[in-house]
């Protein structure tokens, strides 16, 4: 997909990576978080397992990830409160 720009990835397990990308079309921009694998020809292939949503939800996603980070930090310090 030529209009897909990748911004990060992490290893899910031995077979799969999770990749975070932005898909830009003339009439929409979407965030895509999807599971990928490498086929026999060593080409990356996207699976159907993932989520794609409009860029308008980016702020809410950032807030949720920041809340998770704070929660995990507090948990490691031994003082967790409900999110």
C-alpha positions as CSV (number, residue, x, y, z in Angstrom):
1,X,0.0,0.0,0.0
2,X,1.8,3.1,-1.2
3,X,-0.2,5.5,1.0
4,X,0.8,3.6,4.2
5,X,3.5,5.0,6.4
6,X,4.9,2.9,9.2
7,X,5.8,4.5,12.5
8,X,6.6,1.6,14.8
9,X,6.5,-2.1,15.4
10,X,7.1,-4.7,18.1
11,X,7.5,-8.5,18.2
12,X,4.3,-10.2,19.3
13,X,5.8,-13.7,19.2
14,X,8.1,-15.8,17.0
15,X,5.8,-15.6,14.0
16,X,4.1,-12.2,14.2
17,X,5.0,-8.5,14.5
18,X,2.5,-5.8,15.4
19,X,3.0,-2.7,13.2
20,X,1.6,0.8,13.7
21,X,1.0,2.8,10.6
22,X,-0.9,5.7,9.1
23,X,-3.0,5.3,5.9
24,X,-3.6,8.4,4.0
25,X,-6.2,8.7,1.1
26,X,-7.7,11.7,-0.5
27,X,-10.9,11.5,1.6
28,X,-9.6,10.0,4.9
29,X,-6.6,9.4,7.2
30,X,-6.6,6.3,9.4
31,X,-4.4,4.8,12.1
32,X,-3.8,1.1,11.6
33,X,-2.5,-1.3,14.3
34,X,-2.1,-4.7,12.7
35,X,-0.5,-8.1,13.1
36,X,2.0,-9.0,10.3
37,X,4.0,-12.0,9.3
38,X,6.8,-12.8,6.8
39,X,5.9,-15.2,4.0
40,X,8.1,-17.8,2.4
41,X,9.4,-15.2,-0.1
42,X,10.5,-13.1,2.9
43,X,7.8,-10.5,2.1
44,X,5.8,-8.9,5.0
45,X,2.1,-9.7,4.9
46,X,-0.7,-8.0,6.9
47,X,-3.2,-10.2,8.6
48,X,-6.9,-9.4,9.3
49,X,-6.1,-9.2,13.0
50,X,-5.9,-5.6,13.9
51,X,-7.8,-2.3,14.1
52,X,-8.1,0.6,11.9
53,X,-9.8,3.9,12.9
54,X,-10.1,7.5,11.8
55,X,-7.3,9.9,12.8
56,X,-9.9,12.0,14.6
57,X,-9.6,9.4,17.4
58,X,-5.8,10.0,17.8
59,X,-6.1,12.3,20.8
60,X,-8.3,9.8,22.7
61,X,-5.8,7.0,21.9
62,X,-2.9,9.0,23.2
63,X,-4.8,9.8,26.4
64,X,-5.6,6.2,26.9
65,X,-2.0,5.1,26.4
66,X,-0.8,7.8,28.7
67,X,-3.2,6.6,31.4
68,X,-2.0,3.0,31.0
69,X,1.6,4.2,31.3
70,X,0.8,6.1,34.5
71,X,-1.1,3.1,35.9
72,X,1.8,0.8,35.2
73,X,4.3,3.2,36.7
74,X,2.2,3.5,39.9
75,X,1.7,-0.2,40.0
76,X,5.5,-0.8,39.9
77,X,5.9,1.7,42.7
78,X,3.2,-0.1,44.7
79,X,0.5,2.5,44.8
80,X,-2.2,1.7,42.2
81,X,-5.5,3.4,42.0
82,X,-8.3,2.4,39.7
83,X,-8.0,4.1,36.2
